[in-house]
Amino acid sequence: MLHGKKIILGVTGSIAAYKSAILVRLLVKAGAEVRVVMTPSAKDFITPLTLSVLSKHPVGTEYFDPSNGAWNNHVELGCWGDLMLIAPLSASTLSKLASGNCDNLLLATYLSARCPVVVAPAMDLDMWKHATTQENLARIQKHGVHIIEPVAGELASGLSGEGRMEEPESILNKVNNFFVEGLSLSGVNALVTAGPTWEAIDPVRFIGNRSSGKMGFAIAEELAARGASVTLVSGPSSEKVRNASIQRIDVESALEMQHACMKLFDKSSLIVMSAAVADYTPEQVADQKIKKKSNAMEVKLKPTQDILAGMGERKKSSQVLVGFALETENELEYASEKLQRKKLDFIVLNSLRDAGAGFGVDTNKVTVLSATGSRLDLPVKTKKEVAHDLVDLWSSVIQSS
């Protein structure tokens, strides 16, 4: 899978930088074209000449190389790569990635990269365990960076524990798998919904819910990363789309979401309805702001159209239809009934009673029920990690259909 792939390898100031030479050799042997970028402190651990000889390309260390008058164009390099791999990633450079610092060529290339970014941290045990390090890791993960976690072993300090960079052979396998996953859903049209709906009462007020859209956006990003053609229909949400290939359609009400989704339904092979669509909407919407009165105000509601049930009635055998259920009691019973009644292939259940799950947080804890009777329980993970596990599950069904 690496033949012909363009890999930007970032090397930072860590004793594990000696492994970068082995990694470059393995990548080149696998058929990849490798361009190396080093931080100034990385040169204290391994010479640019070594990595240049192994990669068969000049190594970038500064914006301007006075020896040959060449300008190292970080924007051009960021556009060139199919993948940026930073191995080793030191605690210092991790901190700079998390804060958006841009004081060297490697950081400028990272900020310019249009490709996926994978990092392999390397640092001492206490540095790895430090709360600041873990916060920085969580932050770059939120920005879409993939992390190859360090392993336990003997460290340069003489201590033994987590912090040792993964071995080059293992990193090579994980990079290879990254591209395999990236192609696994090529040709699949996916429709994903996310966020809440807002049902207008008047031009100022609305009925809504607390959904942030984080889970749906994470699913859309994971599907796009694996090669699917993704359309994301989102209710009002402050979340941003990172993958430029995702087509985003913004809607506000349940009716608008229904119209957008049904236009796309027939040509979609995977439909993931993770949006928190309102069950009721006002019977009448005032043209002007309703003025406050001393007596009580009543808003009469009517049911919205059940988008998911309508899709279940129209679903073809070649389509995979996924619903979501957020419950506060009798969770499994209600989710199982919804799975059958709406003719779904899967339903993803979470409960507001579970710590780390629900609206507005970056983690989730879900149970997935399938129409075939299987059940998958996932512990509390980041929504990005949950999205990865869910897409793994759905991909196996799509590829076998």
DANORTA-V365414 format. One record per residue. N is the residue number from 1. RES is the residue in three letters. PSI is psi in whole degrees, 0 to 359 (none if undefined). Layout:
BEGIN
N&RES&PSI, N&RES&PSI
END
This chain:
BEGIN
1&MET&342, 2&LEU&353, 3&HIS&123, 4&GLY&358, 5&LYS&146, 6&LYS&113, 7&ILE&124, 8&ILE&117, 9&LEU&117, 10&GLY&134, 11&VAL&128, 12&THR&176, 13&GLY&87, 14&SER&149, 15&ILE&334, 16&ALA&357, 17&ALA&336, 18&TYR&333, 19&LYS&342, 20&SER&326, 21&ALA&317, 22&ILE&319, 23&LEU&317, 24&VAL&314, 25&ARG&318, 26&LEU&319, 27&LEU&315, 28&VAL&319, 29&LYS&328, 30&ALA&358, 31&GLY&4, 32&ALA&153, 33&GLU&125, 34&VAL&130, 35&ARG&126, 36&VAL&137, 37&VAL&130, 38&MET&147, 39&THR&158, 40&PRO&321, 41&SER&340, 42&ALA&332, 43&LYS&345, 44&ASP&343, 45&PHE&331, 46&ILE&143, 47&THR&146, 48&PRO&327, 49&LEU&317, 50&THR&312, 51&LEU&331, 52&SER&316, 53&VAL&316, 54&LEU&323, 55&SER&342, 56&LYS&26, 57&HIS&152, 58&PRO&148, 59&VAL&131, 60&GLY&126, 61&THR&332, 62&GLU&161, 63&TYR&323, 64&PHE&129, 65&ASP&103, 66&PRO&341, 67&SER&328, 68&ASN&7, 69&GLY&20, 70&ALA&143, 71&TRP&122, 72&ASN&105, 73&ASN&101, 74&HIS&330, 75&VAL&315, 76&GLU&318, 77&LEU&320, 78&GLY&328, 79&CYS&337, 80&TRP&320, 81&GLY&148, 82&ASP&338, 83&LEU&138, 84&MET&124, 85&LEU&121, 86&ILE&109, 87&ALA&111, 88&PRO&157, 89&LEU&115, 90&SER&164, 91&ALA&323, 92&SER&311, 93&THR&325, 94&LEU&314, 95&SER&320, 96&LYS&322, 97&LEU&318, 98&ALA&329, 99&SER&352, 100&GLY&16, 101&ASN&147, 102&CYS&61, 103&ASP&12, 104&ASN&173, 105&LEU&321, 106&LEU&315, 107&LEU&322, 108&ALA&323, 109&THR&318, 110&TYR&314, 111&LEU&340, 112&SER&348, 113&ALA&130, 114&ARG&356, 115&CYS&169, 116&PRO&152, 117&VAL&131, 118&VAL&136, 119&VAL&149, 120&ALA&93, 121&PRO&152, 122&ALA&119, 123&MET&173, 124&ASP&163, 125&LEU&308, 126&ASP&328, 127&MET&318, 128&TRP&320, 129&LYS&345, 130&HIS&141, 131&ALA&324, 132&THR&318, 133&THR&314, 134&GLN&324, 135&GLU&319, 136&ASN&321, 137&LEU&315, 138&ALA&324, 139&ARG&315, 140&ILE&330, 141&GLN&319, 142&LYS&332, 143&HIS&4, 144&GLY&5, 145&VAL&137, 146&HIS&135, 147&ILE&126, 148&ILE&102, 149&GLU&146, 150&PRO&162, 151&VAL&167, 152&ALA&146, 153&GLY&187, 154&GLU&133, 155&LEU&164, 156&ALA&332, 157&SER&346, 158&GLY&347, 159&LEU&167, 160&SER&131, 161&GLY&193, 162&GLU&147, 163&GLY&345, 164&ARG&128, 165&MET&140, 166&GLU&147, 167&GLU&149, 168&PRO&321, 169&GLU&320, 170&SER&320, 171&ILE&318, 172&LEU&315, 173&ASN&319, 174&LYS&324, 175&VAL&318, 176&ASN&315, 177&ASN&328, 178&PHE&317, 179&PHE&327, 180&VAL&313, 181&GLU&323, 182&GLY&338, 183&LEU&352, 184&SER&334, 185&LEU&20, 186&SER&131, 187&GLY&355, 188&VAL&128, 189&ASN&120, 190&ALA&136, 191&LEU&125, 192&VAL&137, 193&THR&153, 194&ALA&159, 195&GLY&185, 196&PRO&179, 197&THR&150, 198&TRP&122, 199&GLU&112, 200&ALA&138, 201&ILE&317, 202&ASP&185, 203&PRO&348, 204&VAL&319, 205&ARG&156, 206&PHE&164, 207&ILE&129, 208&GLY&196, 209&ASN&181, 210&ARG&8, 211&SER&133, 212&SER&338, 213&GLY&358, 214&LYS&316, 215&MET&314, 216&GLY&320, 217&PHE&320, 218&ALA&321, 219&ILE&316, 220&ALA&318, 221&GLU&318, 222&GLU&318, 223&LEU&316, 224&ALA&322, 225&ALA&336, 226&ARG&11, 227&GLY&358, 228&ALA&151, 229&SER&110, 230&VAL&131, 231&THR&124, 232&LEU&116, 233&VAL&112, 234&SER&135, 235&GLY&183, 236&PRO&118, 237&SER&145, 238&SER&358, 239&GLU&149, 240&LYS&147, 241&VAL&127, 242&ARG&321, 243&ASN&118, 244&ALA&345, 245&SER&346, 246&ILE&127, 247&GLN&119, 248&ARG&130, 249&ILE&119, 250&ASP&131, 251&VAL&172, 252&GLU&307, 253&SER&168, 254&ALA&323, 255&LEU&319, 256&GLU&320, 257&MET&320, 258&GLN&313, 259&HIS&316, 260&ALA&318, 261&CYS&319, 262&MET&334, 263&LYS&330, 264&LEU&347, 265&PHE&310, 266&ASP&331, 267&LYS&6, 268&SER&132, 269&SER&338, 270&LEU&126, 271&ILE&117, 272&VAL&105, 273&MET&78, 274&SER&357, 275&ALA&149, 276&ALA&85, 277&VAL&135, 278&ALA&139, 279&ASP&338, 280&TYR&153, 281&THR&150, 282&PRO&141, 283&GLU&322, 284&GLN&142, 285&VAL&122, 286&ALA&141, 287&ASP&330, 288&GLN&161, 289&LYS&130, 290&ILE&125, 291&LYS&146, 292&LYS&135, 293&LYS&164, 294&SER&331, 295&ASN&170, 296&ALA&152, 297&MET&137, 298&GLU&136, 299&VAL&114, 300&LYS&133, 301&LEU&152, 302&LYS&155, 303&PRO&144, 304&THR&164, 305&GLN&135, 306&ASP&97, 307&ILE&315, 308&LEU&318, 309&ALA&320, 310&GLY&322, 311&MET&320, 312&GLY&324, 313&GLU&329, 314&ARG&350, 315&LYS&135, 316&LYS&162, 317&SER&337, 318&SER&353, 319&GLN&147, 320&VAL&121, 321&LEU&125, 322&VAL&129, 323&GLY&166, 324&PHE&149, 325&ALA&125, 326&LEU&116, 327&GLU&164, 328&THR&351, 329&GLU&156, 330&ASN&46, 331&GLU&307, 332&LEU&321, 333&GLU&312, 334&TYR&319, 335&ALA&318, 336&SER&320, 337&GLU&320, 338&LYS&320, 339&LEU&314, 340&GLN&315, 341&ARG&324, 342&LYS&6, 343&LYS&49, 344&LEU&159, 345&ASP&325, 346&PHE&152, 347&ILE&134, 348&VAL&118, 349&LEU&133, 350&ASN&163, 351&SER&138, 352&LEU&349, 353&ARG&348, 354&ASP&127, 355&ALA&136, 356&GLY&4, 357&ALA&162, 358&GLY&203, 359&PHE&144, 360&GLY&359, 361&VAL&164, 362&ASP&1, 363&THR&168, 364&ASN&156, 365&LYS&117, 366&VAL&157, 367&THR&131, 368&VAL&122, 369&LEU&143, 370&SER&161, 371&ALA&340, 372&THR&357, 373&GLY&358, 374&SER&161, 375&ARG&134, 376&LEU&122, 377&ASP&121, 378&LEU&134, 379&PRO&179, 380&VAL&123, 381&LYS&170, 382&THR&154, 383&LYS&331, 384&LYS&317, 385&GLU&321, 386&VAL&317, 387&ALA&319, 388&HIS&314, 389&ASP&321, 390&LEU&317, 391&VAL&324, 392&ASP&314, 393&LEU&311, 394&TRP&327, 395&SER&320, 396&SER&326, 397&VAL&317, 398&ILE&316, 399&GLN&338, 400&SER&351, 401&SER&none
END
